[in-house]
Amino acid sequence: MRKRELREYILQLDNLLPVLIKHFHIPDPHRLFGIKVTLQQYLTLDILTKKGKCMMTELSQALGVALSTMTELANRLVKRRFVKKIKDSKDHRIVWVDLTRRGLRIIQEINKKKQRHISSILEKLTQHERQILIDILKRISQTVGEAEINSLRI
């Protein structure tokens, strides 16, 4: 691909990405869904929903935050009774974090509202366009993942 052509694609992406991020990303769950949780709290609850109970270190790595930041975040979620912290029975240095029923209800409510929001956008596309969108996003995600792996090897 010629550099000039590539620059044109980059320009178009540069204009489109902020619009897409604005409509698909959840910058403020409280404002969007009326539920008082921060974005990091939402992401933590979402990870726990998908993976089940996790070690604090796993959560900090998944969110890309320091362990001390994750500890503060988890403590706030414990205080709100969204998660519980569990000491490992074999190694007391390990702390597990797991959803409570209340935390599960909150994340399910947010995700239902999020799905309705995204659905209202996607229903304006044809089935073929939706499939193309998903295929392209999968390919981009795969390419980004490969680039991350390769950068770790250097």
C-alpha positions in Angstrom: 0.0 0.0 0.0 1.3 3.4 -0.9 2.2 5.8 1.9 -0.2 8.5 0.6 -3.1 6.0 0.5 -2.2 4.8 4.0 -2.2 8.4 5.3 -5.7 8.9 3.8 -7.0 5.8 5.7 -5.3 7.1 8.9 -7.0 10.5 8.5 -10.4 8.8 8.0 -9.9 6.6 11.1 -8.7 9.5 13.1 -12.0 11.2 12.3 -14.2 8.1 12.9 -12.7 6.6 16.0 -13.7 9.4 18.5 -17.3 9.2 17.3 -17.3 5.4 17.6 -15.7 5.5 21.1 -18.1 8.1 22.2 -21.1 5.9 21.3 -19.8 2.4 22.2 -17.5 3.1 25.2 -19.0 3.6 28.6 -17.1 6.7 29.9 -19.5 7.3 32.8 -21.8 4.5 33.7 -23.6 6.7 36.3 -24.5 9.3 33.7 -25.4 6.8 31.0 -27.3 4.2 33.1 -28.1 6.0 36.3 -26.1 3.6 38.4 -23.4 5.1 40.6 -20.2 3.2 39.6 -17.0 4.6 38.1 -15.7 3.2 34.9 -12.9 1.3 36.7 -15.5 -0.2 39.1 -17.7 -1.2 36.1 -14.7 -2.8 34.4 -13.7 -4.7 37.5 -17.3 -6.1 38.0 -17.4 -7.0 34.3 -14.1 -8.9 34.5 -15.4 -10.8 37.6 -18.6 -11.6 35.7 -16.7 -13.1 32.8 -13.8 -14.8 34.6 -15.3 -15.6 38.1 -13.2 -15.0 41.2 -9.8 -13.5 40.5 -6.7 -12.7 42.4 -6.0 -9.1 43.0 -2.9 -9.3 40.8 -5.0 -10.7 37.9 -7.4 -7.8 38.2 -4.7 -5.2 38.4 -3.0 -6.6 35.3 -6.4 -6.8 33.4 -7.1 -3.2 34.2 -3.6 -2.0 33.7 -3.3 -0.4 37.2 -0.9 -0.8 40.0 -1.7 -3.4 42.7 -2.1 -0.6 45.3 -4.7 1.1 43.0 -6.5 -2.2 42.6 -6.6 -2.7 46.3 -8.2 0.7 46.9 -10.7 0.0 44.1 -11.6 -3.4 45.5 -11.9 -1.9 49.0 -14.5 0.6 47.7 -16.4 -2.2 46.0 -16.3 -4.3 49.2 -17.6 -1.2 51.1 -20.6 -1.1 48.7 -21.1 -4.8 49.0 -20.5 -5.4 45.3 -17.6 -7.8 45.9 -16.0 -9.8 48.7 -12.3 -10.4 49.4 -11.3 -13.9 50.3 -7.9 -14.9 51.7 -6.5 -18.0 50.1 -6.6 -20.9 52.5 -3.2 -22.2 51.5 -1.3 -19.0 51.0 -2.5 -16.0 53.1 -0.6 -13.6 50.9 -3.0 -14.3 48.1 -6.3 -12.3 48.1 -9.2 -13.4 45.9 -12.0 -11.0 44.8 -15.4 -12.4 43.9 -18.8 -10.9 43.1 -21.5 -10.8 45.6 -25.2 -11.3 44.6 -25.6 -7.5 44.8 -22.6 -6.9 42.5 -23.9 -9.5 40.0 -27.3 -7.7 39.9 -25.6 -4.3 39.4 -23.4 -5.5 36.5 -26.3 -7.4 34.9 -28.4 -4.3 35.0 -25.7 -2.1 33.5 -24.9 -4.7 30.8 -28.6 -5.0 29.9 -28.8 -1.2 29.5 -25.5 -1.2 27.6 -26.8 -3.9 25.2 -30.0 -1.9 24.6 -27.9 1.2 23.8 -25.6 -0.7 21.4 -28.6 -2.5 19.8 -30.2 0.8 19.0 -27.1 1.7 17.0 -26.6 -1.7 15.3 -30.2 -2.1 14.3 -29.7 0.7 11.8 -27.2 -1.5 9.9 -28.0 -4.5 7.7 -27.1 -8.0 8.9 -24.4 -8.0 6.3 -23.0 -4.7 7.5 -23.0 -5.9 11.1 -21.1 -9.1 10.1 -18.5 -7.0 8.2 -18.1 -4.7 11.2 -17.6 -7.7 13.6 -15.1 -9.4 11.1 -13.1 -6.2 10.8 -13.0 -5.5 14.5 -11.9 -9.1 15.2 -9.1 -8.8 12.7 -8.0 -5.4 14.2 -8.1 -6.9 17.7 -6.0 -9.9 16.5 -3.5 -7.6 14.8 -3.2 -5.4 17.9 -2.8 -8.5 20.1 0.0 -9.8 17.8 1.7 -6.4 17.9 1.6 -6.4 21.8 3.2 -9.9 21.9 5.9 -8.9 19.4 6.7 -5.7 21.4 7.3 -7.8 24.5 9.9 -9.9 22.7 12.0 -6.9 21.8 
